[in-house]
Amino acid sequence: MPPEPDAENPVIAALQQQIPEAVVVIQQAIDGPQIEIAPSLIVPACRHLKDVAGFERLSAITGVDWWPRDPRFEIVYFLHGVRANKRLRLIVRVGEQQDVDSVTSVWRGANWYEREVFDLFGVRFRNHPYLERIMMPTDWDGHPLRKDYPVHGHKYSYRDE
């Protein structure tokens, strides 16, 4: 069941009116509103928030591993409306084998953020223009920010480098 429309926040109310299935949960955090978005509707929700609500800047994307909970991962999007100096945090929850759509078609700057989340958590982004590792060597085994990753890492030999 979708949450009640947020009458106090016109940005959230407009998003709920435009794409009602997109908003799963609304929470008020200490630093501002936080909206959980349905994974299948992240791109239309972001497009609306950029084009209509004025969040022209994507500040960051990061991941959170809630292992052993299911869905395991949260993808967190930090939005910034520069002109009105407003901020909004979006969360998408995805399972271990579930992909999420890339928002690079909305903000080109999402490219490197999504690559970092892929590299460190293993979350795949559909329709990403170049989803390759960005921090770890290309032949690295695993994703080091997962909670089930060995604390001391896997043993690697760097003799050839």
Short mmCIF file of the C-alpha atoms (twelve columns), coordinates in Angstrom:
data_MODEL
# 
_entry.id   MODEL 
# 
loop_
_atom_site.group_PDB 
_atom_site.id 
_atom_site.type_symbol 
_atom_site.label_atom_id 
_atom_site.label_alt_id 
_atom_site.label_comp_id 
_atom_site.label_asym_id 
_atom_site.label_seq_id 
_atom_site.Cartn_x 
_atom_site.Cartn_y 
_atom_site.Cartn_z 
_atom_site.pdbx_PDB_model_num 
ATOM 1   C CA . MET A 1   0.000  0.000   0.000   1 
ATOM 2   C CA . PRO A 2   1.497  3.369   -1.001  1 
ATOM 3   C CA . PRO A 3   2.081  5.963   1.709   1 
ATOM 4   C CA . GLU A 4   -0.336 8.827   2.237   1 
ATOM 5   C CA . PRO A 5   0.423  11.913  0.118   1 
ATOM 6   C CA . ASP A 6   2.862  14.233  1.856   1 
ATOM 7   C CA . ALA A 7   0.962  17.522  2.075   1 
ATOM 8   C CA . GLU A 8   3.822  19.233  3.919   1 
ATOM 9   C CA . ASN A 9   6.344  18.708  1.134   1 
ATOM 10  C CA . PRO A 10  5.150  19.901  -2.298  1 
ATOM 11  C CA . VAL A 11  8.019  18.120  -4.101  1 
ATOM 12  C CA . ILE A 12  7.042  14.737  -2.684  1 
ATOM 13  C CA . ALA A 13  3.324  15.422  -3.188  1 
ATOM 14  C CA . ALA A 14  3.930  16.261  -6.863  1 
ATOM 15  C CA . LEU A 15  6.007  13.096  -7.340  1 
ATOM 16  C CA . GLN A 16  3.264  11.005  -5.733  1 
ATOM 17  C CA . GLN A 17  0.676  12.605  -7.957  1 
ATOM 18  C CA . GLN A 18  2.744  12.183  -11.150 1 
ATOM 19  C CA . ILE A 19  4.073  8.646   -10.493 1 
ATOM 20  C CA . PRO A 20  2.066  7.227   -7.552  1 
ATOM 21  C CA . GLU A 21  3.567  3.711   -7.744  1 
ATOM 22  C CA . ALA A 22  7.111  5.087   -7.442  1 
ATOM 23  C CA . VAL A 23  6.939  6.181   -3.810  1 
ATOM 24  C CA . VAL A 24  7.144  3.219   -1.412  1 
ATOM 25  C CA . VAL A 25  8.019  4.907   1.909   1 
ATOM 26  C CA . ILE A 26  8.508  8.503   3.030   1 
ATOM 27  C CA . GLN A 27  10.653 9.263   6.071   1 
ATOM 28  C CA . GLN A 28  11.761 12.505  7.626   1 
ATOM 29  C CA . ALA A 29  15.440 12.236  8.520   1 
ATOM 30  C CA . ILE A 30  17.384 14.772  10.535  1 
ATOM 31  C CA . ASP A 31  18.903 16.245  7.358   1 
ATOM 32  C CA . GLY A 32  15.699 16.289  5.308   1 
ATOM 33  C CA . PRO A 33  13.230 14.012  3.556   1 
ATOM 34  C CA . GLN A 34  14.107 10.518  2.452   1 
ATOM 35  C CA . ILE A 35  11.990 8.641   -0.082  1 
ATOM 36  C CA . GLU A 36  12.142 4.951   -0.867  1 
ATOM 37  C CA . ILE A 37  11.488 4.486   -4.590  1 
ATOM 38  C CA . ALA A 38  10.314 1.320   -6.329  1 
ATOM 39  C CA . PRO A 39  13.356 -0.092  -8.191  1 
ATOM 40  C CA . SER A 40  11.519 -0.334  -11.516 1 
ATOM 41  C CA . LEU A 41  10.594 3.372   -11.406 1 
ATOM 42  C CA . ILE A 42  13.870 4.991   -10.353 1 
ATOM 43  C CA . VAL A 43  14.531 6.527   -13.787 1 
ATOM 44  C CA . PRO A 44  11.088 8.139   -14.266 1 
ATOM 45  C CA . ALA A 45  11.143 9.359   -10.654 1 
ATOM 46  C CA . CYS A 46  14.590 10.919  -11.130 1 
ATOM 47  C CA . ARG A 47  13.570 12.425  -14.460 1 
ATOM 48  C CA . HIS A 48  10.562 14.072  -12.767 1 
ATOM 49  C CA . LEU A 49  12.660 15.303  -9.849  1 
ATOM 50  C CA . LYS A 50  15.224 16.823  -12.193 1 
ATOM 51  C CA . ASP A 51  12.946 18.316  -14.854 1 
ATOM 52  C CA . VAL A 52  9.953  19.362  -12.754 1 
ATOM 53  C CA . ALA A 53  11.153 19.682  -9.161  1 
ATOM 54  C CA . GLY A 54  14.496 21.325  -9.933  1 
ATOM 55  C CA . PHE A 55  16.986 18.799  -8.583  1 
ATOM 56  C CA . GLU A 56  19.499 19.507  -11.321 1 
ATOM 57  C CA . ARG A 57  22.493 18.050  -9.477  1 
ATOM 58  C CA . LEU A 58  23.194 14.491  -8.389  1 
ATOM 59  C CA . SER A 59  25.619 14.872  -5.462  1 
ATOM 60  C CA . ALA A 60  26.412 11.188  -4.967  1 
ATOM 61  C CA . ILE A 61  25.254 7.597   -5.181  1 
ATOM 62  C CA . THR A 62  26.349 5.037   -2.653  1 
ATOM 63  C CA . GLY A 63  25.387 1.594   -1.454  1 
ATOM 64  C CA . VAL A 64  24.589 -0.026  1.875   1 
ATOM 65  C CA . ASP A 65  24.828 -3.766  2.506   1 
ATOM 66  C CA . TRP A 66  22.252 -5.020  5.021   1 
ATOM 67  C CA . TRP A 67  23.338 -8.673  4.815   1 
ATOM 68  C CA . PRO A 68  21.707 -11.059 5.772   1 
ATOM 69  C CA . ARG A 69  18.492 -9.046  5.333   1 
ATOM 70  C CA . ASP A 70  16.514 -9.345  2.098   1 
ATOM 71  C CA . PRO A 71  16.546 -7.239  0.039   1 
ATOM 72  C CA . ARG A 72  20.196 -7.026  0.807   1 
ATOM 73  C CA . PHE A 73  21.255 -3.692  -0.695  1 
ATOM 74  C CA . GLU A 74  20.136 -0.096  -0.535  1 
ATOM 75  C CA . ILE A 75  21.233 2.227   -3.304  1 
ATOM 76  C CA . VAL A 76  21.164 5.792   -1.967  1 
ATOM 77  C CA . TYR A 77  20.892 8.803   -4.295  1 
ATOM 78  C CA . PHE A 78  21.696 12.273  -2.959  1 
ATOM 79  C CA . LEU A 79  19.935 15.008  -4.953  1 
ATOM 80  C CA . HIS A 80  20.582 18.738  -4.783  1 
ATOM 81  C CA . GLY A 81  18.465 21.581  -6.124  1 
ATOM 82  C CA . VAL A 82  21.114 24.249  -6.555  1 
ATOM 83  C CA . ARG A 83  18.829 27.207  -7.324  1 
ATOM 84  C CA . ALA A 84  16.517 26.624  -4.340  1 
ATOM 85  C CA . ASN A 85  19.244 25.038  -2.179  1 
ATOM 86  C CA . LYS A 86  17.124 21.999  -1.399  1 
ATOM 87  C CA . ARG A 87  18.210 18.428  -0.842  1 
ATOM 88  C CA . LEU A 88  16.511 15.071  -1.154  1 
ATOM 89  C CA . ARG A 89  17.659 11.513  -0.550  1 
ATOM 90  C CA . LEU A 90  16.246 8.608   -2.557  1 
ATOM 91  C CA . ILE A 91  16.634 4.958   -1.587  1 
ATOM 92  C CA . VAL A 92  16.148 1.907   -3.781  1 
ATOM 93  C CA . ARG A 93  16.227 -1.543  -2.158  1 
ATOM 94  C CA . VAL A 94  17.474 -4.416  -4.324  1 
ATOM 95  C CA . GLY A 95  18.215 -8.067  -3.748  1 
ATOM 96  C CA . GLU A 96  21.548 -9.733  -4.344  1 
ATOM 97  C CA . GLN A 97  20.765 -10.893 -7.895  1 
ATOM 98  C CA . GLN A 98  18.543 -7.929  -8.790  1 
ATOM 99  C CA . ASP A 99  19.702 -5.195  -11.180 1 
ATOM 100 C CA . VAL A 100 18.642 -1.556  -10.974 1 
ATOM 101 C CA . ASP A 101 18.272 0.836   -13.905 1 
ATOM 102 C CA . SER A 102 21.069 3.321   -14.458 1 
ATOM 103 C CA . VAL A 103 20.216 7.010   -14.020 1 
ATOM 104 C CA . THR A 104 23.008 8.144   -16.362 1 
ATOM 105 C CA . SER A 105 20.303 9.111   -18.862 1 
ATOM 106 C CA . VAL A 106 19.102 11.678  -16.297 1 
ATOM 107 C CA . TRP A 107 22.430 12.832  -14.839 1 
ATOM 108 C CA . ARG A 108 25.597 12.013  -16.781 1 
ATOM 109 C CA . GLY A 109 27.556 12.355  -13.541 1 
ATOM 110 C CA . ALA A 110 25.916 9.158   -12.263 1 
ATOM 111 C CA . ASN A 111 28.350 7.214   -14.456 1 
ATOM 112 C CA . TRP A 112 31.256 7.035   -12.016 1 
ATOM 113 C CA . TYR A 113 29.067 6.767   -8.907  1 
ATOM 114 C CA . GLU A 114 27.276 3.725   -10.343 1 
ATOM 115 C CA . ARG A 115 30.587 2.172   -11.361 1 
ATOM 116 C CA . GLU A 116 31.852 2.619   -7.808  1 
ATOM 117 C CA . VAL A 117 28.743 0.941   -6.323  1 
ATOM 118 C CA . PHE A 118 29.108 -1.881  -8.847  1 
ATOM 119 C CA . ASP A 119 32.797 -2.308  -8.071  1 
ATOM 120 C CA . LEU A 120 32.543 -2.254  -4.285  1 
ATOM 121 C CA . PHE A 121 29.116 -3.875  -3.722  1 
ATOM 122 C CA . GLY A 122 28.456 -5.860  -6.902  1 
ATOM 123 C CA . VAL A 123 25.127 -4.185  -7.723  1 
ATOM 124 C CA . ARG A 124 24.602 -4.130  -11.491 1 
ATOM 125 C CA . PHE A 125 23.079 -1.137  -13.303 1 
ATOM 126 C CA . ARG A 126 21.077 -1.891  -16.461 1 
ATOM 127 C CA . ASN A 127 21.731 0.358   -19.472 1 
ATOM 128 C CA . HIS A 128 24.911 1.788   -17.981 1 
ATOM 129 C CA . PRO A 129 27.196 3.002   -20.788 1 
ATOM 130 C CA . TYR A 130 30.375 1.410   -19.384 1 
ATOM 131 C CA . LEU A 131 29.840 -0.719  -16.285 1 
ATOM 132 C CA . GLU A 132 33.411 -1.729  -15.461 1 
ATOM 133 C CA . ARG A 133 35.448 -1.682  -12.267 1 
ATOM 134 C CA . ILE A 134 36.681 1.765   -11.328 1 
ATOM 135 C CA . MET A 135 38.623 1.281   -8.074  1 
ATOM 136 C CA . MET A 136 39.724 -2.336  -7.881  1 
ATOM 137 C CA . PRO A 137 41.923 -4.124  -10.453 1 
ATOM 138 C CA . THR A 138 39.880 -5.634  -13.296 1 
ATOM 139 C CA . ASP A 139 40.812 -9.181  -12.258 1 
ATOM 140 C CA . TRP A 140 39.870 -8.641  -8.577  1 
ATOM 141 C CA . ASP A 141 37.674 -11.371 -7.143  1 
ATOM 142 C CA . GLY A 142 34.654 -10.160 -5.161  1 
ATOM 143 C CA . HIS A 143 33.330 -6.844  -3.927  1 
ATOM 144 C CA . PRO A 144 35.148 -5.519  -0.846  1 
ATOM 145 C CA . LEU A 145 32.335 -3.516  0.796   1 
ATOM 146 C CA . ARG A 146 29.999 -6.491  1.060   1 
ATOM 147 C CA . LYS A 147 29.508 -7.609  4.634   1 
ATOM 148 C CA . ASP A 148 30.371 -11.214 3.740   1 
ATOM 149 C CA . TYR A 149 33.694 -10.237 2.149   1 
ATOM 150 C CA . PRO A 150 36.687 -11.635 4.113   1 
ATOM 151 C CA . VAL A 151 37.900 -9.099  6.674   1 
ATOM 152 C CA . HIS A 152 41.495 -9.383  5.505   1 
ATOM 153 C CA . GLY A 153 40.564 -9.687  1.845   1 
ATOM 154 C CA . HIS A 154 41.491 -12.424 -0.535  1 
ATOM 155 C CA . LYS A 155 45.165 -13.230 -0.941  1 
ATOM 156 C CA . TYR A 156 46.639 -11.786 -4.119  1 
ATOM 157 C CA . SER A 157 50.097 -11.864 -5.579  1 
ATOM 158 C CA . TYR A 158 51.369 -8.570  -6.929  1 
ATOM 159 C CA . ARG A 159 54.734 -9.912  -8.149  1 
ATOM 160 C CA . ASP A 160 53.894 -9.235  -11.802 1 
ATOM 161 C CA . GLU A 161 52.924 -5.599  -11.258 1 
# 
